Amino acid sequence: MQHLNTLNDLILFAYSESFEPKADDYHRVIDANEELSTEFNTILQVKKYLSILKVGPSDSVIKNIMNYSKALSVSKTKNAGDFRLMMN
C-alpha cells in the first residue's frame, strides 16, 4: 500500500480516490491519524470550493472584447498596407 506521507499524496488521493482500488485502506489510515484526517478534510473542502469557481473571463470582459471587435475596421491599401480605424 502506498503511504500518504506528504500533502501531495493526500491531494492526489482526494482527486483520484474513486479510482483507487485500495481506497478503503487509505481511508482507514487517514481516519487513524488526526493530523492526516484534518489535512484531508481541508483538502476536500478546498476541492469543493474550487469546483464551484467560475474559470474564465467575466461577462463584462467578453462584452468589451466583442464591442471592440464590432467597432474595429481594418482595410488593406496598396500603398500604406493595413489601415485600422475605430468606428465609435
Buried (B, 14 or more C-beta within 10 A) or exposed (E): EEEBEEEEBBBBBBEEBEEBEEEEEBBEBBEEEEEBBEBBEEBEEEEEEEEEEEEEEEEEEEEEEEEEEEEEEEEEEEEEEEEEEEEE
